[in-house]
């Protein structure tokens, strides 16, 4: 007797149409997962932050082998095809989906803990330990720019995100 339990499958989407594919598949009642991460880009001297697919042109869909129509999935706007091994759509282990979800959540939690522009922060390590500064902006994935008041002047300092914490507001 064939295995008729729902399984996760990897889909290939059309270029830059991951969100369109998710929207149209969910409108048809399918359970989809598009892992996304917060990214930063430097453009014209400004850092901008955006949510982008973790795996560009790929997403995951949960389908029941016995009841779901694989053809309707393939013909959905934004979807190109299933990832295949030979002629069969590739199944993805549910443990892998859970691990990707957990990693995306933990990155979102780390990002949420970072202060906003002009928030007060306290330095936790290094020669300026215990001093307060002003958070200016992120400087990549692991670092940020803070403004430290030294000798009546604000000095820009690039520091690891682990070396400071937001000062709690009372």
C-alpha positions as CSV (number, residue, x, y, z in Angstrom):
1,X,0.0,0.0,0.0
2,X,1.5,3.4,-1.0
3,X,2.4,6.0,1.6
4,X,-0.5,8.6,1.5
5,X,0.6,10.9,4.2
6,X,1.2,14.6,3.5
7,X,4.8,15.5,2.6
8,X,6.8,18.6,2.1
9,X,8.1,19.3,-1.5
10,X,10.5,21.8,-2.8
11,X,9.2,24.1,-5.6
12,X,11.2,26.2,-8.1
13,X,9.6,29.6,-8.7
14,X,9.9,32.0,-11.5
15,X,12.6,34.6,-11.0
16,X,11.6,37.2,-8.3
17,X,8.1,35.7,-8.1
18,X,8.3,33.8,-4.8
19,X,5.7,35.9,-3.1
20,X,3.3,35.7,-6.0
21,X,3.6,31.9,-6.0
22,X,2.9,31.8,-2.2
23,X,-0.1,34.1,-2.6
24,X,-1.7,32.1,-5.4
25,X,-1.0,28.7,-3.8
26,X,-2.4,29.8,-0.5
27,X,-5.5,31.1,-2.3
28,X,-6.0,27.6,-3.6
29,X,-5.8,26.2,0.0
30,X,-2.3,24.9,0.0
31,X,0.1,25.1,3.0
32,X,3.3,26.9,1.9
33,X,6.5,27.9,3.5
34,X,8.8,30.6,2.1
35,X,11.8,31.1,4.4
36,X,12.8,34.7,4.5
37,X,15.6,36.7,6.2
38,X,16.2,40.3,6.9
39,X,19.0,41.6,4.7
40,X,20.8,44.9,4.5
41,X,22.1,46.6,1.4
42,X,24.2,49.7,1.0
43,X,22.9,52.0,-1.8
44,X,24.0,55.6,-2.4
45,X,25.7,55.6,1.0
46,X,22.5,54.5,2.9
47,X,21.8,51.2,4.5
48,X,18.4,49.8,3.7
49,X,16.8,46.7,5.2
50,X,14.4,44.4,3.5
51,X,12.9,40.9,3.9
52,X,14.2,38.5,1.2
53,X,13.8,34.8,0.4
54,X,16.4,32.7,2.1
55,X,16.6,30.5,-1.0
56,X,15.9,32.7,-4.0
57,X,13.6,31.0,-6.5
58,X,12.8,28.1,-4.1
59,X,9.9,27.5,-1.6
60,X,8.2,24.6,0.1
61,X,4.7,23.2,-0.2
62,X,2.9,20.6,2.0
63,X,0.9,18.2,-0.2
64,X,-1.0,15.0,0.3
65,X,0.2,12.5,-2.3
66,X,-3.2,10.9,-2.6
67,X,-5.6,13.9,-2.8
68,X,-3.7,17.0,-3.9
69,X,-3.4,17.9,-7.6
70,X,0.3,18.2,-8.4
71,X,-0.6,19.6,-11.9
72,X,-2.5,22.6,-10.4
73,X,0.5,23.4,-8.3
74,X,2.8,23.4,-11.3
75,X,0.4,25.6,-13.3
76,X,0.0,28.2,-10.5
77,X,1.3,31.7,-11.3
78,X,4.8,32.2,-10.1
79,X,5.6,28.5,-9.9
80,X,8.0,27.0,-12.4
81,X,8.1,23.3,-11.4
82,X,8.9,20.9,-8.6
83,X,12.5,20.2,-7.7
84,X,12.9,16.7,-9.0
85,X,15.2,13.7,-8.6
86,X,14.8,11.9,-11.9
87,X,11.1,12.1,-12.8
88,X,9.8,12.3,-9.2
89,X,9.2,15.5,-7.2
90,X,11.7,15.7,-4.4
91,X,10.3,15.2,-0.9
92,X,11.8,17.3,1.9
93,X,12.2,15.9,5.4
94,X,9.8,17.6,7.9
95,X,12.7,17.9,10.3
96,X,14.6,20.0,7.8
97,X,11.5,22.3,7.4
98,X,11.3,22.6,11.3
99,X,15.0,23.5,11.5
100,X,14.8,26.2,8.8
101,X,11.7,27.7,10.6
102,X,13.6,27.7,13.9
103,X,16.6,29.4,12.4
104,X,14.5,32.1,10.6
105,X,12.6,32.7,13.9
106,X,15.9,33.0,15.9
107,X,17.3,35.5,13.4
108,X,14.1,37.6,13.7
109,X,14.4,37.6,17.5
110,X,18.1,38.7,17.3
111,X,17.1,41.5,14.9
112,X,14.2,42.6,17.1
113,X,16.6,43.0,20.1
114,X,18.7,45.6,18.3
115,X,18.0,49.1,19.3
116,X,16.4,51.6,16.9
117,X,18.2,54.8,15.7
118,X,18.9,57.3,18.5
119,X,18.3,54.7,21.3
120,X,20.6,54.8,24.2
121,X,23.0,51.9,24.6
122,X,25.5,50.8,27.2
123,X,28.8,49.3,26.2
124,X,29.5,45.9,27.8
125,X,33.1,45.2,26.8
126,X,36.3,46.8,25.8
127,X,38.0,50.1,27.0
128,X,34.7,52.0,27.0
129,X,32.8,49.4,29.1
130,X,30.1,51.0,31.2
131,X,29.8,54.1,29.1
132,X,26.6,55.1,27.3
133,X,26.3,55.9,23.6
134,X,23.7,56.5,21.0
135,X,22.8,53.7,18.5
136,X,23.0,55.0,15.0
137,X,22.6,52.1,12.5
138,X,23.5,48.5,11.7
139,X,26.8,48.0,10.0
140,X,26.3,44.6,8.4
141,X,25.1,41.4,10.0
142,X,27.2,41.4,13.2
143,X,28.2,45.0,13.7
144,X,26.6,48.4,14.4
145,X,27.6,52.0,14.4
146,X,27.2,53.9,17.7
147,X,28.0,57.5,18.6
148,X,30.1,57.8,21.7
149,X,30.6,61.2,23.5
150,X,34.4,61.5,24.1
151,X,36.0,64.8,25.1
152,X,32.9,66.9,24.2
153,X,32.7,65.3,20.7
154,X,30.6,62.5,19.2
155,X,32.8,59.8,17.8
156,X,31.5,57.2,15.4
157,X,32.4,53.7,16.6
158,X,31.8,50.4,14.7
159,X,31.3,47.7,17.3
160,X,30.1,44.1,17.5
161,X,26.4,43.8,18.3
162,X,27.4,41.6,21.3
163,X,29.4,44.5,22.9
164,X,26.4,46.7,23.8
165,X,22.9,46.5,25.0
166,X,19.9,48.8,24.8
167,X,19.5,50.9,27.9
168,X,16.0,50.0,29.4
169,X,13.5,52.9,29.5
170,X,12.1,53.4,32.9
